[in-house]
Amino acid sequence: MKNIFKIICKKCGGKCCKLNMMLTKRDSIKLKGKTGLDKFKKYKEGILVHWGKCPFLDEGCGCTLPQKTKPFDCRFFPLALIYKGGKINLFLNKKCPYADEIPKEVLIKTQEWALKELINWTDKELESYTELIKKHSSSKLSPI
């Protein structure tokens, strides 16, 4: 199967890459090791933020990072999570103008991957991430 995100992101021009990038401490360590970049601001417990356009976005070819180096938030988008009452709820973020074009099986695979990754997150990381999502995307979230 072709990488659907390469197709969709090319049509879109990387609009999500011009928003804020949320990173876990693990993401920032991985990025610093691969790129040397570590100019991320602490938001709250366990979550760092890069405000504005992603420094790894190339307008002509999209993301310049290898898939495994990309932060969780980038690999997870257009999905979003809300952590409430000890439970992780996943949503489709309609800020992606092509969210409805993503095949259901791709969304399911992304969910499965994310749930495995989220096992390593602390409650504080999940709460901080949820707070940012609610501030910037809550009106655009829809159930999957």
Backbone as a chain_set.jsonl record, in Angstrom:
{"seq": "MKNIFKIICKKCGGKCCKLNMMLTKRDSIKLKGKTGLDKFKKYKEGILVHWGKCPFLDEGCGCTLPQKTKPFDCRFFPLALIYKGGKINLFLNKKCPYADEIPKEVLIKTQEWALKELINWTDKELESYTELIKKHSSSKLSPI", "coords": {"N": [[0.843, -1.187, 0.0], [0.546, 2.212, -0.822], [2.089, 5.028, 0.789], [-0.245, 6.74, 2.269], [-0.226, 9.177, 3.558], [1.854, 10.624, 2.435], [0.75, 11.227, -0.022], [-1.616, 12.646, 0.669], [-0.543, 14.724, 2.267], [1.039, 16.041, 0.44], [-0.891, 17.134, -1.268], [-2.1, 18.876, 0.508], [-0.096, 20.55, 1.421], [1.132, 20.569, 3.83], [-0.248, 21.767, 6.051], [-0.726, 21.112, 8.761], [1.837, 21.052, 9.678], [2.466, 23.599, 10.04], [1.369, 24.417, 12.281], [1.411, 24.167, 15.852], [3.952, 22.106, 17.25], [3.894, 19.328, 19.269], [5.871, 17.697, 21.661], [7.175, 14.851, 23.335], [9.426, 14.312, 26.072], [11.024, 12.194, 25.317], [10.756, 12.349, 22.523], [12.106, 14.787, 22.037], [14.724, 14.2, 22.822], [15.361, 12.21, 20.965], [15.156, 13.717, 18.567], [17.144, 15.644, 19.0], [19.4, 14.003, 19.024], [19.402, 13.091, 16.352], [19.26, 15.411, 14.782], [20.401, 17.554, 16.079], [18.952, 19.665, 16.947], [17.488, 21.363, 19.64], [15.737, 23.283, 20.602], [13.267, 23.53, 22.03], [10.377, 24.5, 23.852], [9.42, 24.117, 27.235], [6.226, 23.029, 28.006], [4.334, 21.864, 29.862], [4.412, 19.36, 32.439], [6.377, 16.903, 31.123], [5.797, 17.522, 28.452], [6.866, 19.203, 25.599], [7.03, 22.058, 23.434], [7.06, 23.262, 20.113], [6.486, 26.284, 18.871], [4.655, 27.378, 16.132], [5.669, 27.207, 12.612], [7.003, 24.114, 11.581], [10.423, 23.283, 11.986], [11.418, 21.326, 10.371], [10.046, 21.185, 8.053], [9.952, 21.192, 4.623], [9.03, 23.182, 2.096], [8.815, 22.289, -0.528], [9.067, 19.463, -0.562], [7.913, 18.432, 1.716], [7.954, 16.862, 4.932], [11.181, 16.54, 6.288], [12.197, 14.692, 7.956], [13.041, 11.288, 8.767], [10.588, 8.674, 8.998], [10.652, 7.196, 11.471], [11.963, 8.956, 13.124], [10.333, 11.09, 13.471], [8.366, 13.112, 15.698], [5.975, 11.853, 18.12], [3.466, 13.194, 17.932], [3.448, 14.116, 15.283], [3.549, 11.745, 13.825], [1.178, 10.67, 14.584], [-0.883, 12.416, 13.883], [-3.602, 12.734, 11.602], [-4.905, 12.002, 13.949], [-6.021, 12.407, 17.323], [-5.706, 12.568, 20.876], [-7.64, 12.353, 23.848], [-7.343, 12.406, 27.222], [-8.996, 11.201, 29.897], [-10.263, 10.629, 33.086], [-8.523, 8.473, 33.527], [-8.635, 7.107, 31.17], [-7.872, 6.636, 27.731], [-9.014, 8.301, 24.972], [-9.548, 8.241, 21.533], [-9.574, 10.381, 18.671], [-10.526, 11.771, 15.475], [-8.898, 14.392, 13.983], [-10.248, 17.057, 12.548], [-8.976, 19.259, 11.613], [-7.24, 18.606, 9.73], [-7.48, 18.948, 6.376], [-7.943, 16.843, 4.666], [-8.756, 14.683, 6.089], [-10.993, 12.999, 5.902], [-10.396, 11.465, 3.719], [-8.667, 9.503, 4.406], [-8.12, 6.121, 4.515], [-10.048, 3.765, 6.417], [-8.666, 1.487, 7.365], [-6.054, 2.424, 7.574], [-6.309, 4.316, 9.572], [-6.972, 2.612, 11.68], [-4.604, 1.062, 11.912], [-2.858, 3.108, 12.675], [-3.992, 3.841, 15.115], [-3.558, 1.453, 16.578], [-0.736, 1.378, 16.636], [-0.279, 3.782, 18.058], [-1.489, 3.294, 20.566], [0.219, 1.36, 21.587], [2.549, 2.875, 21.848], [1.713, 4.771, 23.713], [1.637, 3.467, 26.113], [3.976, 3.919, 27.448], [3.778, 6.504, 28.354], [3.369, 8.923, 30.949], [0.792, 9.724, 33.377], [0.809, 12.492, 33.735], [2.012, 13.421, 31.355], [0.066, 12.622, 29.496], [-2.107, 14.145, 30.424], [-1.126, 16.782, 30.06], [-0.752, 16.82, 27.276], [-3.402, 16.418, 26.468], [-4.539, 18.792, 27.418], [-3.358, 20.718, 25.717], [-4.378, 19.861, 23.227], [-7.121, 20.27, 23.656], [-7.141, 23.053, 23.885], [-6.384, 23.88, 21.332], [-7.684, 22.346, 19.351], [-10.157, 21.227, 20.017], [-12.75, 21.784, 19.039], [-12.67, 20.673, 16.565], [-12.564, 17.946, 16.68], [-13.611, 14.63, 16.032], [-15.382, 11.582, 16.643], [-13.84, 8.441, 15.88]], "CA": [[0.0, 0.0, 0.0], [1.281, 3.47, -0.861], [1.972, 5.847, 1.993], [-1.363, 7.664, 2.032], [0.081, 10.498, 4.091], [2.672, 11.346, 1.456], [-0.179, 11.709, -1.042], [-2.48, 13.666, 1.274], [0.251, 15.865, 2.725], [1.48, 16.786, -0.735], [-2.057, 17.926, -1.712], [-2.411, 19.864, 1.539], [0.996, 21.495, 1.596], [1.642, 20.494, 5.201], [-0.876, 22.749, 6.943], [-0.527, 20.735, 10.168], [3.238, 21.32, 10.003], [2.586, 25.038, 10.282], [0.744, 24.642, 13.586], [2.357, 23.894, 16.926], [4.403, 20.726, 17.347], [4.033, 18.867, 20.645], [6.866, 16.64, 21.777], [7.49, 14.308, 24.652], [10.86, 14.398, 26.351], [11.64, 11.163, 24.473], [10.834, 12.909, 21.167], [13.136, 15.836, 21.959], [16.023, 13.53, 22.903], [15.546, 11.553, 19.671], [15.408, 14.751, 17.565], [18.454, 16.244, 19.25], [20.394, 13.028, 18.584], [19.392, 12.956, 14.89], [19.336, 16.688, 14.072], [21.112, 18.568, 16.864], [18.019, 20.714, 17.366], [16.865, 21.165, 20.95], [15.171, 24.583, 20.987], [11.858, 23.36, 22.318], [10.002, 25.112, 25.122], [8.62, 23.262, 28.105], [4.839, 23.473, 28.175], [3.965, 21.343, 31.18], [5.055, 18.094, 32.771], [6.612, 15.906, 30.091], [5.464, 17.948, 27.092], [7.576, 20.36, 25.064], [6.313, 22.589, 22.275], [7.679, 24.178, 19.158], [5.384, 27.128, 18.409], [4.77, 27.84, 14.75], [6.048, 26.297, 11.52], [7.982, 23.077, 11.915], [11.732, 23.528, 11.376], [11.759, 20.212, 9.491], [9.165, 21.236, 6.884], [10.474, 21.737, 3.379], [7.833, 23.524, 1.325], [8.765, 21.544, -1.781], [8.956, 18.003, -0.44], [7.259, 18.032, 2.969], [8.776, 16.597, 6.113], [12.519, 16.071, 5.972], [12.587, 13.681, 8.938], [12.626, 9.903, 8.509], [9.37, 8.335, 9.734], [10.932, 6.758, 12.841], [12.498, 10.084, 13.883], [9.274, 12.078, 13.68], [7.73, 13.085, 17.012], [4.712, 11.13, 18.232], [2.358, 14.028, 17.455], [3.497, 14.154, 13.816], [3.214, 10.411, 13.314], [-0.178, 10.378, 15.037], [-1.833, 13.31, 13.221], [-4.65, 13.584, 12.128], [-5.59, 11.516, 15.143], [-5.743, 13.147, 18.549], [-6.183, 11.842, 22.046], [-8.114, 13.058, 25.04], [-7.164, 11.54, 28.379], [-9.965, 11.628, 30.907], [-10.648, 9.571, 34.011], [-7.657, 7.323, 33.379], [-8.925, 6.422, 29.9], [-7.438, 7.314, 26.509], [-10.025, 8.325, 23.913], [-8.948, 8.694, 20.287], [-10.456, 11.132, 17.79], [-10.006, 12.246, 14.199], [-8.793, 15.841, 14.021], [-10.721, 17.574, 11.258], [-8.133, 20.355, 11.13], [-6.644, 18.068, 8.503], [-8.504, 19.119, 5.345], [-8.135, 15.595, 3.931], [-8.976, 13.622, 7.083], [-12.016, 12.058, 5.445], [-9.857, 10.651, 2.626], [-7.773, 8.482, 4.956], [-8.851, 4.85, 4.629], [-10.292, 3.279, 7.773], [-7.615, 0.554, 7.792], [-4.881, 3.227, 7.952], [-6.629, 4.873, 10.892], [-6.901, 1.515, 12.653], [-3.183, 0.755, 12.114], [-2.285, 4.221, 13.425], [-4.496, 3.69, 16.488], [-2.86, 0.329, 17.208], [0.629, 1.832, 16.899], [-0.306, 4.811, 19.1], [-1.795, 2.704, 21.87], [1.453, 0.72, 22.056], [3.456, 3.958, 22.252], [1.176, 5.498, 24.868], [1.874, 2.688, 27.33], [5.146, 4.499, 28.106], [3.5, 7.863, 28.792], [2.875, 9.097, 32.32], [-0.48, 10.443, 33.472], [1.084, 13.929, 33.55], [2.211, 13.66, 29.923], [-1.248, 12.491, 28.861], [-2.919, 15.301, 30.834], [-0.584, 17.978, 29.405], [-1.063, 16.685, 25.854], [-4.844, 16.644, 26.348], [-4.797, 20.227, 27.609], [-3.004, 21.413, 24.475], [-5.353, 19.482, 22.199], [-8.381, 20.961, 23.949], [-6.957, 24.483, 23.603], [-6.151, 24.195, 19.911], [-8.377, 21.532, 18.36], [-11.314, 20.512, 20.548], [-13.939, 21.946, 18.205], [-12.472, 19.963, 15.3], [-12.41, 16.511, 16.927], [-14.801, 13.805, 15.844], [-15.107, 10.168, 16.932], [-13.351, 7.651, 14.741]], "C": [[0.887, 1.248, 0.0], [1.109, 4.196, 0.464], [0.94, 6.943, 1.728], [-1.041, 9.078, 2.506], [0.974, 11.295, 3.157], [1.776, 11.956, 0.374], [-1.018, 12.865, -0.492], [-1.691, 14.913, 1.644], [0.747, 16.706, 1.555], [0.336, 17.676, -1.25], [-2.29, 19.103, -0.776], [-1.334, 20.934, 1.661], [1.51, 21.55, 3.027], [1.054, 21.519, 6.15], [-0.659, 22.413, 8.417], [0.904, 21.023, 10.602], [3.483, 22.808, 10.25], [1.871, 25.428, 11.565], [1.817, 24.407, 14.643], [2.693, 22.418, 16.962], [4.59, 20.387, 18.83], [5.002, 17.701, 20.669], [6.926, 16.126, 23.209], [8.992, 14.517, 24.86], [11.614, 13.371, 25.494], [11.8, 11.657, 23.031], [11.986, 13.908, 21.053], [14.537, 15.239, 22.02], [16.351, 12.878, 21.557], [15.883, 12.592, 18.586], [16.778, 15.387, 17.758], [19.557, 15.307, 18.767], [20.514, 12.949, 17.067], [19.665, 14.274, 14.162], [20.157, 17.756, 14.794], [20.195, 19.659, 17.397], [17.417, 20.39, 18.728], [16.264, 22.465, 21.487], [13.674, 24.497, 21.228], [11.562, 23.918, 23.699], [9.147, 24.147, 25.938], [7.222, 23.865, 28.219], [4.38, 23.117, 29.583], [4.689, 20.032, 31.356], [5.151, 17.147, 31.577], [6.32, 16.317, 28.669], [6.228, 19.227, 26.757], [6.825, 20.809, 23.819], [7.265, 23.395, 21.401], [6.517, 24.986, 18.591], [5.646, 27.565, 16.983], [5.237, 26.764, 13.791], [7.163, 25.351, 11.956], [9.324, 23.376, 11.235], [12.157, 22.426, 10.403], [10.876, 20.161, 8.248], [9.886, 21.9, 5.724], [9.263, 21.959, 2.487], [7.706, 22.705, 0.046], [8.519, 20.055, -1.616], [8.337, 17.531, 0.869], [8.247, 17.823, 4.094], [10.124, 16.009, 5.703], [13.002, 14.999, 6.953], [12.194, 12.28, 8.483], [11.44, 9.568, 9.419], [9.647, 7.992, 11.199], [11.483, 7.873, 13.718], [11.415, 11.109, 14.211], [8.705, 11.969, 15.097], [6.389, 12.347, 16.972], [3.572, 11.922, 17.596], [2.299, 14.065, 15.927], [3.096, 12.813, 13.208], [1.749, 10.072, 13.582], [-1.233, 11.201, 14.297], [-2.324, 12.669, 11.924], [-5.465, 12.973, 13.275], [-5.182, 12.381, 16.33], [-6.262, 12.318, 19.706], [-6.662, 12.808, 23.11], [-8.044, 12.04, 26.167], [-8.075, 12.051, 29.489], [-10.334, 10.433, 31.782], [-9.822, 8.306, 33.865], [-7.842, 6.555, 32.08], [-8.474, 7.285, 28.727], [-8.537, 7.17, 25.46], [-9.384, 8.916, 22.664], [-9.997, 9.325, 19.369], [-9.745, 11.434, 16.476], [-10.038, 13.767, 14.247], [-9.125, 16.389, 12.637], [-9.997, 18.853, 10.839], [-7.377, 19.915, 9.888], [-7.714, 18.16, 7.416], [-8.799, 17.843, 4.549], [-8.387, 14.409, 4.854], [-9.971, 12.576, 6.595], [-11.548, 11.163, 4.299], [-8.953, 9.524, 3.118], [-8.567, 7.196, 5.133], [-8.93, 4.38, 6.083], [-9.175, 2.351, 8.254], [-6.329, 1.283, 8.188], [-5.106, 3.838, 9.328], [-6.511, 3.806, 11.977], [-5.441, 1.156, 12.947], [-2.507, 1.851, 12.941], [-2.729, 4.163, 14.879], [-3.728, 2.602, 17.223], [-1.433, 0.721, 17.569], [0.64, 2.806, 18.076], [-0.562, 4.212, 20.48], [-0.588, 1.96, 22.446], [2.446, 1.764, 22.555], [3.013, 4.612, 23.562], [1.333, 4.742, 26.189], [3.014, 3.305, 28.135], [4.917, 5.916, 28.638], [3.012, 7.873, 30.237], [1.513, 9.783, 32.277], [-0.278, 11.933, 33.218], [1.299, 14.272, 32.077], [0.872, 13.615, 29.189], [-2.136, 13.682, 29.182], [-2.443, 16.581, 30.144], [-0.905, 17.98, 27.91], [-2.541, 16.998, 25.627], [-5.186, 18.125, 26.484], [-4.478, 21.019, 26.344], [-3.988, 21.107, 23.357], [-6.662, 20.232, 22.422], [-8.282, 22.446, 23.623], [-6.966, 24.788, 22.116], [-7.024, 23.421, 18.926], [-9.731, 20.986, 18.808], [-12.56, 20.65, 19.663], [-13.847, 21.18, 16.891], [-12.354, 18.453, 15.481], [-13.714, 15.775, 16.688], [-14.434, 12.35, 16.145], [-14.664, 9.427, 15.681], [-14.342, 6.561, 14.418]], "O": [[1.865, 1.319, 0.744], [0.118, 4.007, 1.169], [1.22, 7.935, 1.054], [-1.52, 10.057, 1.933], [0.862, 12.519, 3.092], [2.022, 13.07, -0.087], [-1.115, 13.925, -1.111], [-2.124, 16.032, 1.366], [0.861, 17.927, 1.66], [0.562, 18.828, -1.623], [-2.638, 20.198, -1.218], [-1.629, 22.089, 1.969], [2.239, 22.471, 3.395], [1.774, 22.086, 6.971], [-0.436, 23.307, 9.233], [1.154, 21.22, 11.791], [4.584, 23.212, 10.625], [1.773, 26.607, 11.903], [3.009, 24.448, 14.338], [1.829, 21.572, 16.735], [5.333, 21.055, 19.547], [4.96, 16.825, 19.805], [6.748, 16.881, 24.165], [9.72, 14.857, 23.928], [12.709, 13.649, 25.006], [12.828, 11.425, 22.395], [12.749, 13.877, 20.087], [15.444, 15.72, 21.341], [17.477, 12.98, 21.069], [16.788, 12.374, 17.78], [17.491, 15.639, 16.787], [20.536, 15.754, 18.17], [21.613, 12.761, 16.546], [20.228, 14.276, 13.067], [20.561, 18.748, 14.186], [20.615, 20.484, 18.208], [16.903, 19.293, 18.948], [16.286, 22.711, 22.693], [12.905, 25.296, 20.695], [12.388, 23.823, 24.607], [8.275, 23.459, 25.408], [7.062, 25.054, 28.493], [4.075, 23.997, 30.389], [5.493, 19.64, 30.51], [4.139, 16.652, 31.081], [6.568, 15.538, 27.749], [6.233, 20.192, 27.522], [6.076, 20.036, 23.222], [8.146, 24.105, 21.887], [5.656, 24.436, 17.905], [6.726, 28.061, 16.662], [5.21, 25.574, 14.103], [8.126, 25.749, 12.61], [9.359, 23.687, 10.045], [13.148, 22.58, 9.689], [10.946, 19.206, 7.475], [10.368, 23.028, 5.836], [8.549, 21.01, 2.161], [6.592, 22.453, -0.415], [7.836, 19.446, -2.439], [8.25, 16.325, 1.1], [9.254, 18.524, 4.194], [10.194, 15.098, 4.877], [14.098, 14.462, 6.794], [11.136, 12.098, 7.88], [11.318, 10.135, 10.505], [8.93, 8.465, 12.081], [11.472, 7.749, 14.943], [11.574, 11.907, 15.135], [8.576, 10.869, 15.635], [5.757, 12.237, 15.921], [2.8, 11.376, 16.807], [1.213, 14.047, 15.347], [2.391, 12.762, 12.2], [1.156, 9.265, 12.866], [-2.356, 10.735, 14.104], [-1.509, 12.1, 11.199], [-6.593, 13.395, 13.53], [-4.121, 13.004, 16.325], [-7.143, 11.474, 19.54], [-6.157, 13.922, 23.248], [-8.613, 10.952, 26.076], [-7.939, 13.182, 29.956], [-10.674, 9.362, 31.279], [-10.33, 7.2, 34.048], [-7.274, 5.478, 31.905], [-8.666, 8.501, 28.723], [-8.936, 6.06, 25.108], [-8.749, 9.969, 22.727], [-11.14, 8.873, 19.297], [-8.52, 11.36, 16.385], [-11.081, 14.363, 14.518], [-8.371, 16.203, 11.682], [-10.353, 19.467, 9.833], [-6.928, 20.741, 9.094], [-8.755, 17.512, 7.526], [-9.801, 17.777, 3.837], [-8.247, 13.258, 4.441], [-9.795, 11.386, 6.857], [-12.235, 10.204, 3.945], [-8.522, 8.684, 2.328], [-9.582, 7.186, 5.83], [-8.002, 4.575, 6.867], [-8.777, 2.414, 9.417], [-5.592, 0.804, 9.05], [-4.193, 3.873, 10.154], [-6.007, 4.076, 13.067], [-5.077, 0.966, 14.107], [-1.681, 1.559, 13.805], [-1.929, 4.41, 15.781], [-3.297, 2.8, 18.359], [-0.967, 0.435, 18.672], [1.462, 2.68, 18.984], [0.088, 4.594, 21.453], [-0.397, 1.936, 23.662], [3.108, 1.558, 23.572], [3.839, 4.959, 24.406], [1.176, 5.326, 27.262], [3.022, 3.226, 29.364], [5.789, 6.466, 29.309], [2.331, 6.95, 30.685], [1.131, 10.354, 31.256], [-1.102, 12.567, 32.559], [0.819, 15.303, 31.605], [0.585, 14.475, 28.357], [-2.843, 14.179, 28.306], [-3.263, 17.379, 29.692], [-1.281, 19.009, 27.348], [-2.893, 17.746, 24.715], [-6.024, 18.645, 25.748], [-5.248, 21.895, 25.948], [-4.387, 22.007, 22.619], [-7.242, 20.768, 21.478], [-9.246, 23.035, 23.133], [-7.486, 25.817, 21.685], [-7.099, 23.807, 17.76], [-10.399, 20.325, 18.013], [-13.343, 19.706, 19.559], [-14.843, 21.052, 16.179], [-12.068, 17.745, 14.515], [-14.785, 16.233, 17.088], [-13.295, 11.939, 15.922], [-15.071, 9.758, 14.567], [-14.122, 5.782, 13.491]]}, "num_chains": 1, "name": "protein.A"}
